[in-house]
C-alpha cells in the first residue's frame, strides 16, 4: 500500500504568527496519488506517469523540454462550500510551481520552487511573485501544504523536508472564491525535471490562536539525514537512542572516530529580523558543542555540553565556566536565550532529574544577525553524542531595549478608562463600551514605534498630529491581539485614541517608542572603558543602604542614570537615580529597606546628552532580610 508523507496528522498549523488547532473535519474534496489513476494527463512529453522510488511508487513527472511553458489542471472532485477553510497538500521533488484556481480559473494563490530551493509566493499586494524567505531542499522529496483561512482571506504554507518543518507568515489570497482547480506546470531551466505526488484537498476546522506569539525559524526532530550531512556520514548520522528512551526516537548522532574535527552548519529557514529576542532549544546527550554564527560564519555565542557546560563569552572571546552541572550520559534540555538588542545571551538547563538551572547573561562575541548554528564532534576519540528536538524561534514583538516610551501617564486625559498595572507600556481597562485617550505632551515628542495589545473584539483607532500639522491615522481594523508598527521617526504634537469594546476589556502595553539606534553591546563595551564598579558586599542583610562603588576612569565628570529592577520580573522598583560621577571612586547609596528577599539588577546608564544609544553597566544586588 502506498505511503502518504503528507498526512493530516501534520496539521498543527500556524495562522498570523502562531496558531494551533487545525484538525481534519472529515470532508475530502480531492485526492490523487497517481497509482491506478484515471485522471487525465495531457498527451505531451512534458507530463508522464513514472515510478520514482519504493516510497512514492508512481508519480507525476513534469519536464521542461523547451522554451514553451506547459501546465496541467486537475479539477477538485467535490465542490468546496463558500467560506470553508481547507488544506491543499502535495509531495514534491525538484523545481516547479503549484497554483490554486477558482471556477473562473482566477488565481487564489500559489507557490514556486526555484532551482536554488527558494520559495516565492504569488502576492496580490504586489501582483507578482515575491520571495517568501523560505528555502526547501528540493533535491529530495518534500511536503508542502497551503492552508487557507476563508474568513481572513489569507493563507499560509508549511514545508517539511529533510531539514525539518517550517511555516510561513500569512499571505493574502488573490481571489476569495472557492477552490475549483489545482494547476501544476513546468519551469526553467530547459531540461528541468520535477515530480509531484499525493495531492489532496481536505476540510480544516476553524483555527484558534495559541497563547504565545513565536515565529519558528528552525525546527528538526532528525527523522531523516540533514542536507548539511551529505558527505559526513562517518561523523554524523541519524540513529535511535541506544538506551531506548522512546521520547527521543531517532536523533542526530555526532561521533569523533579519529583526530579529524568535523562540523555541520544548520541554517535558519528564514532570516532573523533585527531587534527581536530569540531562543535556541534542544535536547543533548553526551559531550559536544554548538556555536551560533552570522551569515559570514562569525561567532556570536554558544556553549559546550558535558558535566560542566561552558559558555562562549564574547568578553573573554573563549569558552568560560558556568554554574551549570549535569550528567552528560543522560538527556538534558537546553534553552539558550539571546537578547540581540542588549548584546547578551543566557542558558537555561533542565537536567534528567527535572532540575532547572540558569546562568547569568554573557556578552555576545559579535553584532551580526544570527543565520546558522554549528555543531561539531569533540574529543576524546571515540566520543559519541546525540542531539534531538532542535528548534529556534523569535518573539513576535520587537525588543524594547534601547527604546523609551514617550507617552507618560501624567500627560494623558482619560474618558471611559482606568489605568491598570503594566510591565511594558501603559495599560487601561474600559469602564464602558467606549473609551478615549488624549495625549498632549508639553513639548514635541519623537517616536518611531507604535505598539499595543487589544482584548478580543476590541477596536483601536488613533489620530496623530505631527509637528507640521499633518494627521496620521492608525487602526487595528477591529482585529484583536498584538499590533506593532515601525515607521520613520515622527515629531508628535498630540494624539487621540478611540477604543471600542466592552466594560472590563483591557488594552495592554500601549506606547509610542523612540527609534532603535543600534546593538547595545557595542555601547556597553565602550561605556565599560569609562566606568567600572560593583557592590561593596556580595549580599546585603538588614536595612542599611547598599553601597555601589563606581570608578570613573575618565578625566571629566560622568553623568549617569541608575535604575533598579527585579531580576525575574524585570519590574522597576525605584525611580531612576541621577548622579554626576567625579573622576575616580564614587560611593552610591541605594535604599533597600523596603525590598523583599531576592535578586535585583542595577543598571548604571550613560546619561550624557545626545541621541546615540546609551551604554550601561549591569550589576547584581542580592538582598537577604534577617
Secondary structure as UniProt FT lines:
FT   HELIX           8..10
FT   STRAND          19..20
FT   STRAND          24..32
FT   TURN            45..46
FT   STRAND          47..53
FT   TURN            54..56
FT   STRAND          57..63
FT   STRAND          71..75
FT   TURN            82..83
FT   STRAND          86..93
FT   STRAND          96..101
FT   TURN            103..104
FT   STRAND          107..113
FT   TURN            115..116
FT   STRAND          118..123
FT   TURN            124..127
FT   STRAND          128..135
FT   TURN            138..139
FT   STRAND          142..149
FT   TURN            150..153
FT   STRAND          154..161
FT   TURN            162..163
FT   STRAND          164..167
FT   STRAND          171..172
FT   STRAND          181..185
FT   TURN            190..191
FT   STRAND          193..204
FT   STRAND          208..209
FT   STRAND          214..220
FT   HELIX           227..229
FT   TURN            230..231
FT   TURN            233..235
FT   STRAND          236..240
FT   TURN            242..243
FT   TURN            246..248
FT   STRAND          250..256
FT   STRAND          263..267
FT   TURN            274..275
FT   STRAND          278..285
FT   STRAND          288..294
FT   TURN            295..296
FT   STRAND          299..305
FT   TURN            307..308
FT   STRAND          310..313
FT   TURN            314..317
FT   STRAND          318..321
FT   TURN            328..329
FT   STRAND          332..339
FT   TURN            340..343
FT   STRAND          344..350
FT   TURN            352..353
FT   STRAND          356..358
FT   STRAND          362..363
FT   STRAND          370..376
FT   TURN            381..382
FT   STRAND          383..395
FT   TURN            401..402
FT   HELIX           409..411
FT   STRAND          412..415
FT   STRAND          417..420
FT   STRAND          426..430
FT   STRAND          434..439
FT   STRAND          445..454
FT   TURN            456..457
FT   STRAND          459..466
FT   TURN            467..468
FT   STRAND          471..475
FT   TURN            477..478
FT   STRAND          481..500
FT   TURN            503..504
FT   STRAND          506..513
FT   HELIX           520..528
FT   TURN            529..530
FT   STRAND          531..535
FT   STRAND          540..541
FT   STRAND          546..552
FT   STRAND          558..566
FT   TURN            567..569
FT   STRAND          577..581
FT   STRAND          584..590
FT   TURN            593..594
FT   STRAND          598..606
FT   STRAND          616..624
//
